[in-house]
Amino acid sequence: MKHKIISLPVTMSFGDIENTVYPTLLWDENNIILVDCGFIGALPVLEKELERLGVSVRQLTGLVLTHHDHDHMGAAAALKRSNPYVKIYASKKEAPYISAQEKPLRLRQAEELQKILPPEQQEFGKAFCEMLRRVEPVEPDVYLNDGQHMEWCGGCRIIATPGHTPGHISLFMEKDSIVITGDAAALEDGKLIIPNPQFTLDMEQAEKSLNKLIDLKAKAYYCYHGGILVP
Ligand SMILES: [Zn+2]
């Protein structure tokens, strides 16, 4: 079978606001791996999107988490319950926040921000913190290192792309020349940008990481926020 690399839309509604994110499916004869898995409660949506492709959550062999944000790992614990055989991959630096061995940096940031929010934003800030506290931790099974080569879909190189979070990783699918960006780059108005600067923990690193991905001159960029860019 020829391998497939598929950008999978996961849409959820938050009040009046719809938000679509794009996990990527890496599918070859030995592996069915999901890269990031969507918000808290996204498992049923994910299940439906996978069914459309003729695969089920129970067939997944791996889940790569690019970083510990709620929109990327929110459904991870539910997914692991539904398929205990799925191997969870993440960088060693990001692992303590994914497993909540240490307080997630995003929650720390939100709690600090909460102290200085103007009164009219207090309620929103509080709800955001509460949502972050509801993210169920998971234990990574395998650490992925910068430059490491995985036998996925004809070859996958792990690229450390810190900035958004310290242990953020992106994936370069060498055979198809596709970059799976995570939150190291988002697609907006046909351009790769740094997503949500207010959530970027180290802007200088984030800019370096974005340029690292652009310098790969890939044929396509699969962005978690914004979808596919073919430059
Ligand atoms: Zn994100």
py3Dmol code that shows the C-alpha trace and the ligand (Angstrom):
import py3Dmol

protein = """\
ATOM      1  CA  MET A   1       0.000   0.000   0.000  1.00  0.00           C
ATOM      2  CA  LYS A   2       1.206   3.490  -0.736  1.00  0.00           C
ATOM      3  CA  HIS A   3       1.294   5.581   2.395  1.00  0.00           C
ATOM      4  CA  LYS A   4      -1.068   8.471   3.006  1.00  0.00           C
ATOM      5  CA  ILE A   5      -0.616  11.721   4.886  1.00  0.00           C
ATOM      6  CA  ILE A   6      -3.999  13.242   5.585  1.00  0.00           C
ATOM      7  CA  SER A   7      -4.964  16.547   7.188  1.00  0.00           C
ATOM      8  CA  LEU A   8      -8.069  15.773   9.226  1.00  0.00           C
ATOM      9  CA  PRO A   9     -10.505  18.574  10.141  1.00  0.00           C
ATOM     10  CA  VAL A  10     -11.878  18.467  13.680  1.00  0.00           C
ATOM     11  CA  THR A  11     -14.580  21.070  14.251  1.00  0.00           C
ATOM     12  CA  MET A  12     -16.118  21.921  17.602  1.00  0.00           C
ATOM     13  CA  SER A  13     -18.499  24.669  18.718  1.00  0.00           C
ATOM     14  CA  PHE A  14     -17.797  26.849  21.724  1.00  0.00           C
ATOM     15  CA  GLY A  15     -20.946  28.854  22.292  1.00  0.00           C
ATOM     16  CA  ASP A  16     -21.429  30.753  19.027  1.00  0.00           C
ATOM     17  CA  ILE A  17     -17.868  30.186  17.903  1.00  0.00           C
ATOM     18  CA  GLU A  18     -16.832  27.277  15.716  1.00  0.00           C
ATOM     19  CA  ASN A  19     -13.211  26.254  15.762  1.00  0.00           C
ATOM     20  CA  THR A  20     -11.586  23.841  13.333  1.00  0.00           C
ATOM     21  CA  VAL A  21      -8.190  22.328  13.959  1.00  0.00           C
ATOM     22  CA  TYR A  22      -6.305  19.910  11.724  1.00  0.00           C
ATOM     23  CA  PRO A  23      -4.655  16.838  13.238  1.00  0.00           C
ATOM     24  CA  THR A  24      -2.651  14.855  10.669  1.00  0.00           C
ATOM     25  CA  LEU A  25      -2.957  11.145  10.012  1.00  0.00           C
ATOM     26  CA  LEU A  26       0.192   9.238   9.023  1.00  0.00           C
ATOM     27  CA  TRP A  27      -0.910   5.986   7.473  1.00  0.00           C
ATOM     28  CA  ASP A  28       1.386   3.329   6.048  1.00  0.00           C
ATOM     29  CA  GLU A  29       1.407  -0.455   6.042  1.00  0.00           C
ATOM     30  CA  ASN A  30       2.776  -0.682   9.598  1.00  0.00           C
ATOM     31  CA  ASN A  31       1.539   2.457  11.301  1.00  0.00           C
ATOM     32  CA  ILE A  32      -1.588   4.541  11.709  1.00  0.00           C
ATOM     33  CA  ILE A  33      -0.439   7.553  13.654  1.00  0.00           C
ATOM     34  CA  LEU A  34      -2.302  10.684  14.583  1.00  0.00           C
ATOM     35  CA  VAL A  35      -0.382  13.917  15.098  1.00  0.00           C
ATOM     36  CA  ASP A  36      -2.272  15.879  17.773  1.00  0.00           C
ATOM     37  CA  CYS A  37      -5.872  15.057  18.617  1.00  0.00           C
ATOM     38  CA  GLY A  38      -8.009  18.119  19.278  1.00  0.00           C
ATOM     39  CA  PHE A  39      -9.886  19.706  22.139  1.00  0.00           C
ATOM     40  CA  ILE A  40     -11.301  18.189  25.330  1.00  0.00           C
ATOM     41  CA  GLY A  41     -14.358  16.214  24.218  1.00  0.00           C
ATOM     42  CA  ALA A  42     -13.202  15.928  20.584  1.00  0.00           C
ATOM     43  CA  LEU A  43     -12.955  12.129  20.528  1.00  0.00           C
ATOM     44  CA  PRO A  44     -16.404  11.530  18.946  1.00  0.00           C
ATOM     45  CA  VAL A  45     -15.656  14.087  16.205  1.00  0.00           C
ATOM     46  CA  LEU A  46     -12.287  12.495  15.599  1.00  0.00           C
ATOM     47  CA  GLU A  47     -13.893   9.067  15.488  1.00  0.00           C
ATOM     48  CA  LYS A  48     -16.328  10.243  12.797  1.00  0.00           C
ATOM     49  CA  GLU A  49     -13.596  11.814  10.664  1.00  0.00           C
ATOM     50  CA  LEU A  50     -11.513   8.638  10.910  1.00  0.00           C
ATOM     51  CA  GLU A  51     -14.526   6.488  10.009  1.00  0.00           C
ATOM     52  CA  ARG A  52     -14.937   8.538   6.857  1.00  0.00           C
ATOM     53  CA  LEU A  53     -11.451   7.363   5.882  1.00  0.00           C
ATOM     54  CA  GLY A  54     -12.222   3.770   6.812  1.00  0.00           C
ATOM     55  CA  VAL A  55     -10.186   3.581   9.986  1.00  0.00           C
ATOM     56  CA  SER A  56     -11.138   3.610  13.664  1.00  0.00           C
ATOM     57  CA  VAL A  57      -9.541   4.980  16.829  1.00  0.00           C
ATOM     58  CA  ARG A  58      -8.968   1.376  17.889  1.00  0.00           C
ATOM     59  CA  GLN A  59      -6.682   0.862  14.901  1.00  0.00           C
ATOM     60  CA  LEU A  60      -4.403   3.769  15.734  1.00  0.00           C
ATOM     61  CA  THR A  61      -0.877   2.644  16.597  1.00  0.00           C
ATOM     62  CA  GLY A  62       0.447   6.003  17.744  1.00  0.00           C
ATOM     63  CA  LEU A  63      -0.370   9.516  18.851  1.00  0.00           C
ATOM     64  CA  VAL A  64       2.258  12.233  18.490  1.00  0.00           C
ATOM     65  CA  LEU A  65       1.723  15.280  20.680  1.00  0.00           C
ATOM     66  CA  THR A  66       3.536  18.341  19.315  1.00  0.00           C
ATOM     67  CA  HIS A  67       3.058  20.092  22.675  1.00  0.00           C
ATOM     68  CA  HIS A  68       0.845  20.209  25.767  1.00  0.00           C
ATOM     69  CA  ASP A  69      -1.805  22.757  24.750  1.00  0.00           C
ATOM     70  CA  HIS A  70      -5.448  21.837  25.368  1.00  0.00           C
ATOM     71  CA  ASP A  71      -6.423  22.032  21.686  1.00  0.00           C
ATOM     72  CA  HIS A  72      -3.672  19.532  20.800  1.00  0.00           C
ATOM     73  CA  MET A  73      -3.861  17.019  23.654  1.00  0.00           C
ATOM     74  CA  GLY A  74      -7.379  17.650  25.004  1.00  0.00           C
ATOM     75  CA  ALA A  75      -8.717  14.336  23.688  1.00  0.00           C
ATOM     76  CA  ALA A  76      -5.558  12.300  24.369  1.00  0.00           C
ATOM     77  CA  ALA A  77      -6.624  10.634  27.638  1.00  0.00           C
ATOM     78  CA  ALA A  78     -10.028   9.663  26.191  1.00  0.00           C
ATOM     79  CA  LEU A  79      -8.297   8.309  23.100  1.00  0.00           C
ATOM     80  CA  LYS A  80      -5.909   6.239  25.231  1.00  0.00           C
ATOM     81  CA  ARG A  81      -8.869   4.832  27.201  1.00  0.00           C
ATOM     82  CA  SER A  82     -10.596   3.885  23.987  1.00  0.00           C
ATOM     83  CA  ASN A  83      -7.376   2.356  22.617  1.00  0.00           C
ATOM     84  CA  PRO A  84      -4.921   1.410  25.386  1.00  0.00           C
ATOM     85  CA  TYR A  85      -2.446   0.083  22.779  1.00  0.00           C
ATOM     86  CA  VAL A  86      -1.829   3.486  21.248  1.00  0.00           C
ATOM     87  CA  LYS A  87       1.748   4.663  21.848  1.00  0.00           C
ATOM     88  CA  ILE A  88       2.060   8.286  22.858  1.00  0.00           C
ATOM     89  CA  TYR A  89       5.058  10.197  21.474  1.00  0.00           C
ATOM     90  CA  ALA A  90       6.309  13.605  22.629  1.00  0.00           C
ATOM     91  CA  SER A  91       9.557  15.420  23.285  1.00  0.00           C
ATOM     92  CA  LYS A  92      11.256  14.871  26.626  1.00  0.00           C
ATOM     93  CA  LYS A  93      11.050  18.587  27.390  1.00  0.00           C
ATOM     94  CA  GLU A  94       7.308  18.701  26.861  1.00  0.00           C
ATOM     95  CA  ALA A  95       6.581  15.410  28.675  1.00  0.00           C
ATOM     96  CA  PRO A  96       6.353  16.784  32.257  1.00  0.00           C
ATOM     97  CA  TYR A  97       3.557  19.149  31.174  1.00  0.00           C
ATOM     98  CA  ILE A  98       1.751  16.503  29.134  1.00  0.00           C
ATOM     99  CA  SER A  99       1.798  14.137  32.111  1.00  0.00           C
ATOM    100  CA  ALA A 100       1.128  17.023  34.549  1.00  0.00           C
ATOM    101  CA  GLN A 101       4.135  15.921  36.555  1.00  0.00           C
ATOM    102  CA  GLU A 102       4.781  19.644  36.495  1.00  0.00           C
ATOM    103  CA  LYS A 103       2.066  22.259  36.343  1.00  0.00           C
ATOM    104  CA  PRO A 104       1.408  22.899  32.632  1.00  0.00           C
ATOM    105  CA  LEU A 105       3.102  26.124  31.516  1.00  0.00           C
ATOM    106  CA  ARG A 106      -0.044  27.253  29.722  1.00  0.00           C
ATOM    107  CA  LEU A 107      -2.036  27.049  32.963  1.00  0.00           C
ATOM    108  CA  ARG A 108       0.711  28.880  34.825  1.00  0.00           C
ATOM    109  CA  GLN A 109       0.648  31.622  32.197  1.00  0.00           C
ATOM    110  CA  ALA A 110      -3.169  31.876  32.310  1.00  0.00           C
ATOM    111  CA  GLU A 111      -3.201  32.069  36.114  1.00  0.00           C
ATOM    112  CA  GLU A 112      -0.585  34.843  36.089  1.00  0.00           C
ATOM    113  CA  LEU A 113      -2.526  36.727  33.440  1.00  0.00           C
ATOM    114  CA  GLN A 114      -5.734  36.345  35.437  1.00  0.00           C
ATOM    115  CA  LYS A 115      -4.249  38.509  38.182  1.00  0.00           C
ATOM    116  CA  ILE A 116      -3.873  41.495  35.883  1.00  0.00           C
ATOM    117  CA  LEU A 117      -6.901  41.118  33.584  1.00  0.00           C
ATOM    118  CA  PRO A 118      -9.274  44.099  33.501  1.00  0.00           C
ATOM    119  CA  PRO A 119     -12.613  43.468  35.259  1.00  0.00           C
ATOM    120  CA  GLU A 120     -14.544  42.957  32.017  1.00  0.00           C
ATOM    121  CA  GLN A 121     -12.212  40.078  31.037  1.00  0.00           C
ATOM    122  CA  GLN A 122     -12.094  38.383  34.427  1.00  0.00           C
ATOM    123  CA  GLU A 123     -14.918  36.005  33.669  1.00  0.00           C
ATOM    124  CA  PHE A 124     -13.413  34.870  30.382  1.00  0.00           C
ATOM    125  CA  GLY A 125     -10.015  34.424  32.041  1.00  0.00           C
ATOM    126  CA  LYS A 126     -11.506  32.369  34.826  1.00  0.00           C
ATOM    127  CA  ALA A 127     -13.344  30.101  32.396  1.00  0.00           C
ATOM    128  CA  PHE A 128     -10.127  29.651  30.388  1.00  0.00           C
ATOM    129  CA  CYS A 129      -8.183  28.615  33.506  1.00  0.00           C
ATOM    130  CA  GLU A 130     -10.931  26.202  34.477  1.00  0.00           C
ATOM    131  CA  MET A 131     -10.909  24.653  31.027  1.00  0.00           C
ATOM    132  CA  LEU A 132      -7.121  24.203  31.183  1.00  0.00           C
ATOM    133  CA  ARG A 133      -7.492  22.464  34.549  1.00  0.00           C
ATOM    134  CA  ARG A 134      -9.887  19.993  32.938  1.00  0.00           C
ATOM    135  CA  VAL A 135      -7.241  18.774  30.455  1.00  0.00           C
ATOM    136  CA  GLU A 136      -6.559  15.173  31.455  1.00  0.00           C
ATOM    137  CA  PRO A 137      -2.847  14.370  31.532  1.00  0.00           C
ATOM    138  CA  VAL A 138      -1.383  11.393  29.698  1.00  0.00           C
ATOM    139  CA  GLU A 139       1.963   9.670  30.053  1.00  0.00           C
ATOM    140  CA  PRO A 140       4.165   9.755  26.945  1.00  0.00           C
ATOM    141  CA  ASP A 141       5.472   6.261  26.100  1.00  0.00           C
ATOM    142  CA  VAL A 142       8.266   7.313  23.738  1.00  0.00           C
ATOM    143  CA  TYR A 143      10.390  10.452  23.633  1.00  0.00           C
ATOM    144  CA  LEU A 144      11.146  12.074  20.289  1.00  0.00           C
ATOM    145  CA  ASN A 145      14.411  14.001  19.900  1.00  0.00           C
ATOM    146  CA  ASP A 146      15.469  16.728  17.516  1.00  0.00           C
ATOM    147  CA  GLY A 147      16.770  15.206  14.283  1.00  0.00           C
ATOM    148  CA  GLN A 148      15.492  11.733  15.101  1.00  0.00           C
ATOM    149  CA  HIS A 149      14.370   9.661  12.166  1.00  0.00           C
ATOM    150  CA  MET A 150      11.180   7.591  12.309  1.00  0.00           C
ATOM    151  CA  GLU A 151      10.098   4.990   9.770  1.00  0.00           C
ATOM    152  CA  TRP A 152       6.723   6.585   9.185  1.00  0.00           C
ATOM    153  CA  CYS A 153       5.323   7.105   5.692  1.00  0.00           C
ATOM    154  CA  GLY A 154       8.671   6.679   3.982  1.00  0.00           C
ATOM    155  CA  GLY A 155      10.655   8.644   6.571  1.00  0.00           C
ATOM    156  CA  CYS A 156       9.876  11.272   9.144  1.00  0.00           C
ATOM    157  CA  ARG A 157      12.384  13.660  10.707  1.00  0.00           C
ATOM    158  CA  ILE A 158      11.589  15.171  14.097  1.00  0.00           C
ATOM    159  CA  ILE A 159      12.337  18.882  14.234  1.00  0.00           C
ATOM    160  CA  ALA A 160      12.562  20.716  17.543  1.00  0.00           C
ATOM    161  CA  THR A 161      10.598  23.952  17.122  1.00  0.00           C
ATOM    162  CA  PRO A 162      10.610  25.613  20.553  1.00  0.00           C
ATOM    163  CA  GLY A 163       8.990  28.965  21.211  1.00  0.00           C
ATOM    164  CA  HIS A 164       5.259  28.413  21.419  1.00  0.00           C
ATOM    165  CA  THR A 165       6.218  26.022  24.231  1.00  0.00           C
ATOM    166  CA  PRO A 166       9.769  24.919  25.195  1.00  0.00           C
ATOM    167  CA  GLY A 167       9.477  21.316  23.973  1.00  0.00           C
ATOM    168  CA  HIS A 168       7.393  21.895  20.867  1.00  0.00           C
ATOM    169  CA  ILE A 169       8.159  19.605  17.910  1.00  0.00           C
ATOM    170  CA  SER A 170       7.253  19.581  14.226  1.00  0.00           C
ATOM    171  CA  LEU A 171       7.549  16.713  11.742  1.00  0.00           C
ATOM    172  CA  PHE A 172       9.177  16.671   8.323  1.00  0.00           C
ATOM    173  CA  MET A 173       7.838  13.902   6.099  1.00  0.00           C
ATOM    174  CA  GLU A 174      10.854  13.460   3.872  1.00  0.00           C
ATOM    175  CA  LYS A 175       9.462  11.359   1.062  1.00  0.00           C
ATOM    176  CA  ASP A 176       6.522  13.656   0.321  1.00  0.00           C
ATOM    177  CA  SER A 177       8.270  16.878   1.434  1.00  0.00           C
ATOM    178  CA  ILE A 178       5.493  17.771   3.860  1.00  0.00           C
ATOM    179  CA  VAL A 179       5.989  19.671   7.102  1.00  0.00           C
ATOM    180  CA  ILE A 180       3.524  19.046   9.910  1.00  0.00           C
ATOM    181  CA  THR A 181       3.892  22.305  11.760  1.00  0.00           C
ATOM    182  CA  GLY A 182       1.932  21.912  15.008  1.00  0.00           C
ATOM    183  CA  ASP A 183       1.871  25.450  16.412  1.00  0.00           C
ATOM    184  CA  ALA A 184       5.298  26.442  15.122  1.00  0.00           C
ATOM    185  CA  ALA A 185       3.458  27.905  12.118  1.00  0.00           C
ATOM    186  CA  ALA A 186      -0.174  28.655  11.353  1.00  0.00           C
ATOM    187  CA  LEU A 187      -1.721  29.415   7.987  1.00  0.00           C
ATOM    188  CA  GLU A 188      -3.337  32.821   7.663  1.00  0.00           C
ATOM    189  CA  ASP A 189      -4.127  34.678   4.418  1.00  0.00           C
ATOM    190  CA  GLY A 190      -1.951  32.289   2.443  1.00  0.00           C
ATOM    191  CA  LYS A 191       1.078  32.841   4.665  1.00  0.00           C
ATOM    192  CA  LEU A 192       2.860  30.977   7.425  1.00  0.00           C
ATOM    193  CA  ILE A 193       2.759  33.000  10.620  1.00  0.00           C
ATOM    194  CA  ILE A 194       3.400  32.506  14.335  1.00  0.00           C
ATOM    195  CA  PRO A 195       0.018  31.512  15.770  1.00  0.00           C
ATOM    196  CA  ASN A 196      -1.424  33.413  18.731  1.00  0.00           C
ATOM    197  CA  PRO A 197       1.562  35.572  19.732  1.00  0.00           C
ATOM    198  CA  GLN A 198      -0.081  36.121  23.134  1.00  0.00           C
ATOM    199  CA  PHE A 199       0.296  32.383  23.781  1.00  0.00           C
ATOM    200  CA  THR A 200       3.889  32.205  22.560  1.00  0.00           C
ATOM    201  CA  LEU A 201       6.095  31.617  25.571  1.00  0.00           C
ATOM    202  CA  ASP A 202       9.350  32.664  23.839  1.00  0.00           C
ATOM    203  CA  MET A 203       8.895  34.895  20.807  1.00  0.00           C
ATOM    204  CA  GLU A 204      12.544  34.956  19.754  1.00  0.00           C
ATOM    205  CA  GLN A 205      12.731  31.169  19.691  1.00  0.00           C
ATOM    206  CA  ALA A 206       9.373  30.979  17.929  1.00  0.00           C
ATOM    207  CA  GLU A 207      10.647  33.188  15.111  1.00  0.00           C
ATOM    208  CA  LYS A 208      13.751  31.026  14.705  1.00  0.00           C
ATOM    209  CA  SER A 209      11.591  27.902  14.656  1.00  0.00           C
ATOM    210  CA  LEU A 210       9.229  29.352  12.050  1.00  0.00           C
ATOM    211  CA  ASN A 211      12.196  30.233   9.829  1.00  0.00           C
ATOM    212  CA  LYS A 212      13.644  26.750  10.312  1.00  0.00           C
ATOM    213  CA  LEU A 213      10.432  25.305   8.858  1.00  0.00           C
ATOM    214  CA  ILE A 214      10.267  27.826   6.000  1.00  0.00           C
ATOM    215  CA  ASP A 215      13.922  27.066   5.156  1.00  0.00           C
ATOM    216  CA  LEU A 216      13.007  23.436   4.549  1.00  0.00           C
ATOM    217  CA  LYS A 217      11.237  24.661   1.397  1.00  0.00           C
ATOM    218  CA  ALA A 218       8.742  21.853   1.692  1.00  0.00           C
ATOM    219  CA  LYS A 219       6.196  21.123  -1.023  1.00  0.00           C
ATOM    220  CA  ALA A 220       3.397  21.486   1.525  1.00  0.00           C
ATOM    221  CA  TYR A 221       2.873  22.708   5.074  1.00  0.00           C
ATOM    222  CA  TYR A 222       0.134  21.008   7.086  1.00  0.00           C
ATOM    223  CA  CYS A 223      -0.826  23.585   9.695  1.00  0.00           C
ATOM    224  CA  TYR A 224      -2.833  22.646  12.777  1.00  0.00           C
ATOM    225  CA  HIS A 225      -4.451  26.053  12.625  1.00  0.00           C
ATOM    226  CA  GLY A 226      -5.413  26.993   9.068  1.00  0.00           C
ATOM    227  CA  GLY A 227      -4.938  23.763   7.124  1.00  0.00           C
ATOM    228  CA  ILE A 228      -2.684  23.050   4.161  1.00  0.00           C
ATOM    229  CA  LEU A 229      -0.371  25.532   2.446  1.00  0.00           C
ATOM    230  CA  VAL A 230       1.153  24.573  -0.891  1.00  0.00           C
ATOM    231  CA  PRO A 231       3.679  27.383  -1.469  1.00  0.00           C
TER     232      PRO A 231
END
"""
ligand_1 = """\
1
ZN
Zn -2.883 25.159 18.983
"""
view = py3Dmol.view(width=600, height=400)
view.addModel(protein, "pdb")
view.setStyle({"model": 0}, {"cartoon": {"style": "trace"}})
view.addModel(ligand_1, "xyz")
view.setStyle({"model": 1}, {"stick": {}})
view.zoomTo()
view.show()
